[in-house]
């Protein structure tokens, strides 16, 4: 693109844009004012017309004439007379159409052109509380309407659009004329001045093309002027002197850059199998040895474990390669789900998987992503186990526990071997949640801190459901923690059972053991295999026969991991 063209592109907007903005602002202000006036005009009249129509019908009903056609017609005629009395201009029309769009009343003559009736009826049937625009008789009109059921009428007040917006349209016309005149004058002046400014540069460009075309770096351009263009010519001469010297260095650096890029890509490909990809990206963007030092971060921490893996391993005693094949296929599916949900796979602990969300990259929905990943991990086992059955191998069943809280995350280890991982009490609690899935026969358990994070941030939405199962003190702890089962796509029976269960838990912790027992009994009636409701029913019976002490808090102390 030539400099002359660039001057045009830069200067013209500076001239025309402010003018257009000021004119547009004037137009917008005028339109807003007209819109407000039109709304006030229509709102007042539509309310009065609706009141009058309703009063006419109320009179018929009070006097027992609602069923007489002649009296209804008289009321309709009264509405028409009232409508004629509130008309303020020759172009204003109050009319009514029936459910088929046929005109049944009008203060002035109206005639629908082909297609107008159907379009108008579509607008009226939507019962839009705001103003609408439609064409009637070939003219655009502003319309405000309401449906009056006793008459079966759409009653509408309308005014020609030009009555409101004629002045605004004139402002638009003036804006276009002014902008066009300003643009024409600016183009003419720019054409004259751009030629004066760019001709010296054009001569320099011509000389430079001669130098580059011959590839002879010993050539020079003449310095004709003692201004910026002369300085440009002088700079070009200096550049050609150093260019040849720099050429060899450029080639060497380019070769080294290609080698470095290939080396970096090889490192990424190798280490992303062992280190989270987000950690690798952060290291290459800022290779500071202290960048991944330990820091405290709120995380969602997940543990997943295969149930009865020792027994499964024994069945593969003679074919360990098949066990490894099954594990690799299992881990591949589980890890894909975690990583697709922006999770970090921390490590494999035998047949267990540890993962976390919230570091090194923190996202607003880390808590939700951890729960969705756990549910998908559980659901994915159906396809995995189908393959296992086809191969004549043992099926896998898992338990997943998730906790949310503050943990230390960073590089842990020595200079020779480090591991990017998380440590802390909340990590241990997540592991305990996974262990409790066996006790509570639930595939997924989450802690109250994760549940509260989902509720606080509104992430759970309508798709997830939660059931409050118990308050437990895990082994090595004295403070009780509420634990919840999580699920989605529940059937109607499960929805009802989970709701009753949560109601029962509220009664249970309020020491209303009889009411709680009834709720849990109803849950067992709906889902006879529900061991948690059955156990809580038993607790309630025990508390009724032997009431707990006043300081009872309902915490169940776990003696095993």
ABEGO torsion letter per residue (X at the ends): XBAAAAAAAAAAAAAAAAAAAAAAAAAAAAAAAAAAAAAAAAAAAAAAAAAAAAAAAAAAAAAGAAABAAAAAAAAAAAAAAAAAABABAABBBBBBBAAGBBABBABBBBBBBGAAAAAAAAAAAGBABBBBBBBGGBBBBBBBBBBAAAGBBBBBBBBAAAAAAAAAAAAAAAAAAAAAAAAAAAAAAAAAAAAAAAAAAAAAAAAAAAAAAGBAABBBBBABBBAAAAAAAAAAAAAAAAAAAAAAAAAAAAAAAAAAAAAAAAAAAAAAABBAAAAAAAAABBBAAAABBBBBBBBBBBBBBBGAAAAAAAAAABAAAAAAAAAAAAAAAAAAAAAAGBBBABBBEABBBBBBGOABBBAAAAAAAAAAAAAAAAAAAAAAAAAAAAGBBBBBBBBBBBBEBBBBEBBEBAABBBBBBBEAAAAAAAAAAAAAAAAGBABBBBAAAAAAAAAAGAAEAABBBBBABBBBBBGBABBBBBBBBBBGBBAAAAAAAAAAAAAAAAAAAGBAAAAAAAAAAAAAABAABAAAAAAAAAAAAAAABBBBAABAGBBBBABX
